[in-house]
Amino acid sequence: MKIIGLTGMSGAGKTTVCEEFSRAGFEIIDCDKLARTLTEKGSPALEMIARQFGNEYILPDGTLHRKALGKLVFSDKASLDKLNGIMYPYITYEVISRINKSRFEYILLDAPTLFESGIDYICGGTVCVVCDTDNAVQRIMKRDGLDKKSALDRLSSQHDENYYRERCDHVIENNADIAALKNSAYDTAMSIRAKA
């Protein structure tokens, strides 16, 4: 089994890259989706978030107020670090569990905070997706329905593209059209398979 870590800037196109790796025969483990599942109503992670951040981040129906918490953590690094400190252990446990149950020969671990969480230690290689800041801002605004300031806040709470370029084995640039991104992602996936 070969595990590849995927990371990169918000708005760079990781979702499309995952689709192409899946087409190339990789199982995709999406850490953002895992985080959503792990913070469902009544979960231990959600209870810890309520204790650490306050009940104003829990909606009347007992679910996480994602929009309010997102606004807080993407504008305040200390809050983001606190949230990550809560979530990383839960996500790591779930990732390892899914890998142990997997029947796939190749796994792509889609983890925006791959290096910060330390989970890159289980990966046999790393891939990042990067793009120009202007492109990322426009994509975040369109994808998440945010204004420009909120999109910039989200980007500035993360590392810039050089951080990813310096740490990853493979770099996929997404400053052209969707077809170019798909071709680059699929070629990268097949190249990794060929060298495994």
N, C-alpha and C positions, 0 to 999 in steps of 0.2 A: 504494500500500500504506500502511495506517495501523497503527502499532504502539502498543498501549496497555499500560502497565505496571500489574500488579496486585500489591498488597502488603497488609500488615496484620498484626495480632496473631496469634500461634499460638492455635488454637482458635476463631478468629472466624468461620470458615466459608468460607475461600477455595476449597476443593474444590467446594462446591455452587455458588459463584459461577462458577467455571470451566465447570461443566456447563451453566449457563444461557447463558453467553457462547458456548459451542460450539453450543448450540441456535439462537442468534441468528446463526450463520454465521462465527464467529471460529475460527481455528486456535489451539490452546492449546500454548504451549511452557512446560513445567513444569521450572523450574530445580532443584527438589528431586529429581525423577526423573533429570535429567541428571547431578546430583551422584552419585547412586547408580551410574549407568552408568560414570561417569568414575573411580570408586574400586573398580572390579571387580578381581579377582585379577590381578596382573601389570601393572596400569596404572601409568604414570608418577606419577600423583597419589597412588596408594596407597604407592608406594615412598617418595615424599617425606614422606608422613604417618608412615611407619615410622621414617624418619631423624629427623624433628623431634620425634616423641612417644615413640618407643620401640616395640620389638616386642611389648610387652604389649598393644598395641592391634590386633595382628594375630592372628587365630585360627589354630589348628594347621593348618587346611586352606588357609591363605594368604589368606583373605578378611578384610575389615575387621571388627573387633569393634565394631560400631556402638553397641551398648548401653553399653559401657565408655567409648568416646570421647564419646558423648553426655552421659553422666553427668559427665565431666570438664569439657567445654566449656560446659555449661549452668550450671556452678557456679563457673567461673573465667573472668573476662572476658579475661585475657591469653591463655589457651589458645584461647578462641573466636576472638580476633583473629588468632592464629597460624594456626588452621585456615582461616579465611576468606582470609587472605593466600595460602595454598596454593591454595585452590579457585577463587577469583574469576577468575584468568586462564584456567583451563581451561574454566570454565562460560561465560565471555564469548565465548571463541573458538567454542565449540559453538553458542551462541545465534546468533551472527552467521552461522555456516555454515548453520544451519537456516532462518534468515530469507532468506538468499540463494537457497535452494532452494525456498522456499515458492511455491505458486501461489495462495495466498489473498489476498484484498484486505484482510482485517482479521486482525490477529494479537493475541492476548492473551498477554503475557509474565508468567507467574505466578512472581514473584520476591520471596520474603519479605524479602530484603535488597536490594531494588531501589535504594534511595538510597545505602546503605553501599558497595555494589559499584561505584557510578558508572554502572551500565548504564541508568539512567533517561535518560541523554543521547540514547539512540536512540529514545525514546518520544515520540509526538505527544500524549500525554495520560496521566493516571494515575488509578487507582481504588484505594481502600483499603476493607477490611472491618474493622470494629471492633465491639467488644461490651464489656459490663461484665466486670470482672475475675472475678467469681464464676462467670459463665457460661463464660468461657474456661477457668478451672481445671477445672470439671466436665467440659467437653468433652475437654480434654487427658487427664484421668484415664481417661475412658471410651475414647477413641480409642487411646491408647498404653499402657494398662494400668499407669499410674503412680500412686503414692500422692500425696497432696495436696502434701507438701513438694517432691517432684520436679517436679510440675506448676507449682508456684509458682516454683521455681528457673528453670524454662524460661521462664516469663513475665517474670521479673525480669531475665533476661539480654537481653531485647529492649526496644524502646521502648514507651512507653505510647500510648494511643489518640490523645492530643493531638498527638504527633509526626506521626502519619499524617494526621490531620485538617488540620494546618497546611500540609502539603506536597502533598496530592493534589487533583486537579481534581474528583473525584467521591467521595463518602463513602457507603458502604452500611453501615447499622447492622443488627446481628443480635442483637437482644435479645427477639425474639418467636419465633414458630414457624417451621418449615422452609418452609411455604407462603409466608409473608411475605418470607422471604429470597429465595426463588426469584423471586417477582414483582418485587421490588426490583432484583435482579440482571439479570433479563431486560429490564426497563424501561430500566435504565441502559445496557445493551448496545445496545438499539434506538435510544436517544437519541443515543448516540455515533455510530452508523451514520448517523442522519438528519442530523447536523451535519457529517459528513465531506465 
